[in-house]
Amino acid sequence: MEYGVQVDAARNGDEAALEALFLSVYPFLHAEVTRALPMDLERLVSAEDILQEVFLEATLRLPGFEDRGEAAFRAWMRTIAMHRVVNAVAMHRTAKRGGGQRALPLLESADGVAGAETPSGRVAVREDASLIMRILRGLKSGQREILRLKFADGLSPKSIAAMIGVRRARSSLNTP
């Protein structure tokens, strides 16, 4: 399938197209993430752990991706991956010092979700994820970005307000 057609199909919920897109960048991203992870964290976090979160985030953000070709897709995926590496390093460094909050993962894999031990449980988890995707697609891009900053990047409301240029009180009520 041609790249542009693949992106459109993935945006429209074609899981095979999404998988093919991710498989096309997996070796590149794995090498980049492995190279970026500090050696002292290798036993605590793996490239595969980071990439799982990268692919989940990319799935959620794909509707907003401005397709400018394969090179742009690769660069976009690398940017997400490097942000995930930075977040993982910061989280582990903070935990090592005995404090800090852990950013919530974007989504949990079905392996850790209650009820996902059975085939029907895994289907229910996928259905829930599909519902979340539909809801997210219905939000304005600014609203999706705020949710990403809060739940994927773990930023505080104060930090988000500063980034989007609004007072904190307004940022909790309205979105651009």
C-alpha positions in Angstrom: 0.0 0.0 0.0 1.3 3.5 -0.9 2.4 5.6 2.0 -0.2 8.4 1.6 -3.0 5.9 1.3 -1.7 4.0 4.3 -1.8 7.2 6.5 -5.3 8.0 5.4 -6.4 4.4 6.0 -4.8 4.4 9.5 -6.5 7.7 10.3 -9.8 6.0 9.4 -9.3 3.2 11.8 -7.6 0.6 9.6 -5.5 -1.3 12.1 -3.4 -3.1 9.4 -2.4 0.2 7.8 -1.5 1.6 11.2 0.6 -1.5 12.0 2.3 -1.2 8.7 3.2 2.4 9.3 4.6 1.6 12.7 6.5 -1.4 11.5 8.1 0.8 8.8 9.7 3.1 11.4 10.3 0.5 14.2 13.9 -0.3 13.4 14.8 3.3 13.1 13.0 4.3 16.3 14.4 1.4 18.2 18.0 2.4 17.3 17.3 6.0 18.2 15.7 5.2 21.5 18.4 2.7 22.4 21.1 5.3 21.6 19.4 8.0 23.7 18.8 5.9 26.8 21.5 6.4 29.4 23.4 3.2 30.2 22.5 3.4 33.9 18.8 3.2 33.1 19.0 0.2 30.7 18.0 -2.3 33.4 15.1 -0.1 34.5 13.5 0.9 31.2 13.9 -0.7 27.8 13.6 0.7 24.3 10.5 -1.6 23.8 8.9 0.0 26.9 9.4 3.5 25.4 8.3 2.5 22.0 5.1 1.0 23.3 4.2 4.4 24.7 5.4 6.1 21.5 3.1 4.0 19.3 0.1 4.6 21.7 0.7 8.4 21.7 1.1 8.4 17.9 -2.1 6.5 17.5 -3.9 9.1 19.5 -2.2 12.0 17.7 -2.4 10.7 14.1 -5.6 12.5 13.2 -3.8 15.8 13.9 -0.6 14.8 12.0 0.1 17.0 9.0 1.2 14.6 6.4 4.1 15.9 4.4 5.5 12.6 3.3 7.4 9.7 4.7 10.4 11.7 6.0 8.1 14.0 7.9 6.3 11.0 9.4 9.6 9.5 10.5 10.7 12.9 12.0 7.4 13.2 13.8 7.7 9.7 15.3 11.3 10.4 16.3 10.2 13.6 18.1 7.5 11.7 20.0 10.1 9.0 20.9 12.7 11.5 22.1 10.1 13.2 24.3 9.3 9.8 25.8 12.9 9.2 26.5 13.3 12.5 28.2 10.2 11.9 30.3 11.4 8.4 31.3 14.9 9.6 32.2 13.4 12.5 34.3 10.9 10.2 36.0 13.6 7.7 37.0 16.1 10.4 38.1 13.3 11.9 40.2 12.4 8.5 41.7 16.0 7.8 42.4 16.1 11.0 44.5 13.1 9.7 46.4 10.3 12.1 45.2 8.3 13.5 42.4 5.2 12.5 40.7 5.1 9.9 38.0 3.4 11.0 34.8 0.4 8.8 34.0 1.0 6.6 31.0 -1.1 7.5 28.0 -2.9 4.2 28.0 -2.1 0.9 29.7 -1.5 -2.2 27.7 -4.2 -4.8 27.9 -1.7 -7.0 29.9 -2.1 -4.8 33.0 -5.8 -4.0 32.8 -8.2 -5.9 35.0 -10.5 -8.1 33.0 -8.0 -8.4 30.1 -6.9 -11.9 31.0 -9.5 -13.5 28.7 -10.2 -13.0 25.0 -13.4 -11.3 25.8 -11.7 -9.0 28.2 -9.1 -8.1 25.6 -11.9 -7.3 23.2 -13.5 -5.1 25.8 -10.2 -3.2 26.3 -9.9 -2.7 22.6 -13.5 -1.4 22.4 -12.8 1.0 25.2 -9.7 2.2 23.4 -11.7 2.6 20.2 -14.3 4.7 22.1 -11.6 6.9 23.6 -10.1 7.4 20.1 -13.6 8.5 18.8 -14.0 10.9 21.7 -10.5 12.4 21.2 -11.2 12.8 17.5 -14.3 14.9 18.4 -12.3 17.3 20.4 -10.7 20.5 19.0 -7.0 20.2 18.4 -6.3 22.6 21.3 -8.3 20.4 23.6 -6.4 17.3 22.5 -3.1 19.1 22.9 -4.0 20.1 26.5 -4.9 16.5 27.3 -1.7 15.2 25.8 0.4 17.8 27.8 -1.4 16.8 31.0 -1.7 13.0 30.7 1.0 12.0 28.2 3.7 14.5 29.2 2.6 14.8 32.9 2.7 18.6 32.9 1.0 20.7 35.7 -1.9 22.9 34.9 0.3 25.9 35.7 2.9 24.7 33.1 0.2 24.1 30.5 -1.3 27.5 31.1 2.1 29.1 30.6 2.7 27.2 27.4 -0.7 28.1 25.8 -0.6 31.7 27.1 -3.6 31.8 29.5 -4.0 32.4 33.2 -4.1 29.2 35.2 -7.7 29.7 36.4 -8.9 30.0 32.8 -6.8 27.1 31.6 -8.8 24.7 33.8 -12.1 25.8 32.4 -11.5 26.6 28.8 -9.3 25.4 26.0 -8.2 27.1 22.8 
